[in-house]
Amino acid sequence: MSDIIATLTTEVDELEKNNEALNRDDIAVVKSFELVVLELLAKLKRNQDKEENEELEDDFEDLIYRVILILGQLDLLEV
């Protein structure tokens, strides 16, 4: 596993843990967490688009999918 994928996997793992512990009753906390999720998604996409990371496409897709799942859960809260 490349260093960048290992680092980003750790970040996504941490995000998933924080999502599980999130106080979903506090809208301010949810909105703040949503910004963190979006920042990580942007970071993943920027790194995926780098030419030197082309061979890591599948790894990036898996991580992006996991982050999008978290984002989808947050969007469900905004009813």
C-alpha positions, 0 to 999 in steps of 0.5 A: 500500500502506498504511503498516500493511500495508507495516510488517507485510509487512516483519515477515512477510518477516523472520520468513520469513527467520528461519524459514529460518535457524532451528536446528531441532535446538535445541528451546529456539530453536524454542520461542522462535521459535514465541512470536515467530511467535504474537506476530506472528499476534496483532498481525496479527489485532488490526490486521485487526479494527480498523474503520479497516482493513476495506478491507485485509482481503485484505492482512491475510488474505495476511499471516496465511496466511504466518504460519500456514504458518510456524507449521505448519512449527514444529508439524511439528517437535514429533513 
